[in-house]
Amino acid sequence: MNRTLTIVKTAFLADQMGGVELPQVALAGRSNVGKSSLINCLAGRRQLAKTSATPGKTRSLNYYEVAPQGYCLVDLPGYGYARCSKAERDKWAELIGLYLRDNHLLRGVAVLLDCRLDPQQNDLTLTSYLQHLRLPITAVLTKADKCSQKERSQRQRQWGDLLGGGETPLAFSAKTGLGRDALWRRLDALINAAGGATTAPAEP
């Protein structure tokens, strides 16, 4: 089914996060993991989300409405970018934490992980925190086109074990489109598992 993505809100501060009363799935990951490229791939548009050669450019929560399914993807600021000041990193961490905790609209989190790398401490901290909050997680291994099939399978097993089994982490490439349709199905499933989106008919 065709979908369109439209940015409907940007929040830099906690008191700016309200006002979008739609079910939500958050997109979280390190600042150089390729979140903007993933969003553009999902949307089928090159410049919906701004990409940059410099990590750490997303400094706000960006809400993208998915139509006609009737929910939002919420792009969280990237974490782990050392060249930002500690005060700046702490500010983003606080904003992310406020969004994730006690958010009755949040149905789950797509955690973006670099397929080329062994599990990083920042990623392990995030997934542990999400599990503590009992938020459903779907793991997305980005930049999979840069890995061999053997390397992808190894990373899928690694993260599958760390996350306690369940669904296999999804190999994804914004460059080739690998995993795009499967990711949409997983995002829809997170919404539908918690009561459904507001307007979407069932996927054929």
Secondary structure as UniProt FT lines:
FT   STRAND          4..11
FT   HELIX           14..16
FT   STRAND          24..30
FT   TURN            31..32
FT   HELIX           35..43
FT   STRAND          61..67
FT   TURN            68..70
FT   STRAND          71..75
FT   TURN            82..83
FT   HELIX           86..100
FT   TURN            101..102
FT   TURN            104..105
FT   STRAND          106..114
FT   TURN            115..116
FT   HELIX           121..132
FT   TURN            133..134
FT   STRAND          137..142
FT   HELIX           144..146
FT   HELIX           149..162
FT   TURN            163..164
FT   STRAND          170..171
FT   TURN            174..176
FT   TURN            178..179
FT   HELIX           180..193
FT   TURN            194..195
//
